[in-house]
């Protein structure tokens, strides 16, 4: 095997390693992410419960908190 082929194979292997690492980092969630997501889901469920009871102040606050703040934050934070 020539030196050029060997260098080319090493470069290809490094590129593949970088691609795998970047993908794994994008999809990696830790305990903080899951707890924020769970808090968002709980906030949404409680918001709908209050909405079914007729609350016009607490329900929208909880729903906005869950949908707009907690769930997106759980996805964005690393």
Kinemage of the C-alpha trace (Angstrom):
@kinemage 1
@onewidth
@group {chain A} dominant
@subgroup {mainchain}
@vectorlist {calphas} color= white
{ca unk a 1} P 0.000 0.000 0.000
{ca unk a 2} L 1.353 3.422 -0.936
{ca unk a 3} L 1.808 6.329 1.410
{ca unk a 4} L -0.807 8.410 -0.427
{ca unk a 5} L -3.446 5.726 -0.083
{ca unk a 6} L -2.667 5.303 3.587
{ca unk a 7} L -2.967 9.053 4.260
{ca unk a 8} L -6.227 9.175 2.324
{ca unk a 9} L -7.666 6.290 4.367
{ca unk a 10} L -6.649 7.991 7.618
{ca unk a 11} L -8.352 11.238 6.540
{ca unk a 12} L -11.543 9.337 5.639
{ca unk a 13} L -11.548 7.583 9.017
{ca unk a 14} L -11.117 10.897 10.856
{ca unk a 15} L -14.025 12.450 8.925
{ca unk a 16} L -16.295 9.541 9.786
{ca unk a 17} L -15.299 9.759 13.456
{ca unk a 18} L -16.102 13.484 13.539
{ca unk a 19} L -19.526 12.882 11.938
{ca unk a 20} L -20.436 10.249 14.510
{ca unk a 21} L -19.296 12.430 17.404
{ca unk a 22} L -21.288 15.449 16.179
{ca unk a 23} L -24.452 13.359 15.781
{ca unk a 24} L -24.097 11.831 19.222
{ca unk a 25} L -23.629 15.249 20.804
{ca unk a 26} L -26.752 16.644 19.141
{ca unk a 27} L -28.915 13.783 20.410
{ca unk a 28} L -27.458 13.508 23.882
{ca unk a 29} L -29.889 14.354 26.663
{ca unk a 30} L -28.984 14.248 30.309
{ca unk a 31} L -30.973 14.245 33.535
{ca unk a 32} L -31.543 18.011 33.402
{ca unk a 33} L -33.165 17.769 29.960
{ca unk a 34} L -35.492 14.958 30.971
{ca unk a 35} L -36.513 16.666 34.209
{ca unk a 36} L -37.333 19.931 32.388
{ca unk a 37} L -39.319 17.999 29.796
{ca unk a 38} L -41.225 16.155 32.537
{ca unk a 39} L -41.945 19.461 34.289
{ca unk a 40} L -43.301 20.827 31.010
{ca unk a 41} L -45.585 17.843 30.517
{ca unk a 42} L -46.827 18.059 34.113
{ca unk a 43} L -47.436 21.792 33.703
{ca unk a 44} L -49.464 21.140 30.544
{ca unk a 45} L -51.548 18.394 32.181
{ca unk a 46} L -52.293 20.556 35.232
{ca unk a 47} L -53.108 23.463 32.906
{ca unk a 48} L -55.692 21.400 31.049
{ca unk a 49} L -57.171 20.201 34.343
{ca unk a 50} L -57.582 23.804 35.483
{ca unk a 51} L -59.006 24.690 32.067
{ca unk a 52} L -61.645 21.975 32.383
{ca unk a 53} L -62.614 23.390 35.801
{ca unk a 54} L -63.218 26.816 34.242
{ca unk a 55} L -60.120 28.708 35.318
{ca unk a 56} L -59.336 31.539 32.950
{ca unk a 57} L -56.186 32.818 34.663
{ca unk a 58} L -54.152 29.888 36.002
{ca unk a 59} L -54.756 27.504 33.088
{ca unk a 60} L -53.313 29.723 30.331
{ca unk a 61} L -50.295 30.569 32.475
{ca unk a 62} L -49.514 26.888 33.053
{ca unk a 63} L -50.087 25.989 29.400
{ca unk a 64} L -47.828 28.771 28.133
{ca unk a 65} L -45.218 27.826 30.730
{ca unk a 66} L -45.241 24.223 29.520
{ca unk a 67} L -45.491 24.752 25.761
{ca unk a 68} L -43.405 27.903 25.320
{ca unk a 69} L -40.830 27.820 28.101
{ca unk a 70} L -40.188 24.417 29.673
{ca unk a 71} L -40.359 22.015 26.714
{ca unk a 72} L -38.295 24.190 24.315
{ca unk a 73} L -35.773 24.861 27.089
{ca unk a 74} L -35.421 21.128 27.712
{ca unk a 75} L -34.605 20.602 24.030
{ca unk a 76} L -32.182 23.536 23.698
{ca unk a 77} L -30.113 23.159 26.893
{ca unk a 78} L -27.118 20.861 26.646
